[in-house]
Amino acid sequence: METNPADKLKSEGWVEQFTASGSRLIEAIETYRELGFEVRTIPVKELECDGCTVCFDDENDDTAMIFTRKQSPGK
């Protein structure tokens, strides 16, 4: 059984923030990094979302869920 990528990140101490796309996604990533966070994103298409991703089926859709965690000292 394949592990949900969001669950895997959460088990590693990542915190789910919100979902965004386009310029808002880029802006959020940059802002979190400026605030000292590590940032990971998972394309919504890769998430289970209770079996429904029909809104994101367009192959050009860049909608992603943002995850953050405080940077480790020394990074």
N, C-alpha and C positions, 0 to 999 in steps of 0.2 A: 504494500500500500504506500503510495506516494505521500510525503508530508506536505501539508499546505505551507507555501513559502512564508506567509504572514505568521503562522504559528511558530515556524522555525526561528524567524527573527525575534519574535517576542520571547522565546525561550532563551535567547542570547542577550536579553536585556534591552532590546530595541522597543521604543514606544511608538505606537501608531498615532499619527497626527491627523491628517486629513487627505482627501483625494483631490487632485487638481490636474490641469492639462495646459498645454501651450505656454504662454508667457507667465501665467500664474504659477505653474509648476516650476519653471526656471527661477522666478523671483523667490519663491518659498525656499527652494534648495539653497540659493545664494544667501538668503537672510539667516537661515538656520546655521549655515557654515560660519557666517560672520559672528554669530552669537556663541560660537565655540562647540557646536554639535557636529557629530558625524552624521551623515545622511545616507540613507538607502531608499531606493524606490522599487516598487514592484508594479509592473503594468497590470491594470485591472483585469485584462484578458487572462492573466495567469492565476487569478484568484477564483475561489469557488463561488463566493457570493451567493450561497444557498442555491447554486445551480443556474443562476440567472446573470448573464453578461450580455444579453441581447443589445443593450444600449451601446455597448462598446465593441460590437462585431466588425466595425469598419477597420480595415487593415491599417489605415492612416491615423487612427485614433491613438493619441499619446497619453491618454489619461492614466495616471499612476497614483498609487497610495504611497504617501510619504511616511517614513519611519526615521526616528532620530534617537541618538543617545549621546550623553556627554562624552567628549573626547577623553581618552585615557591620558594621564600625565605623560609628557614626553613626546606627544604627537604634534 
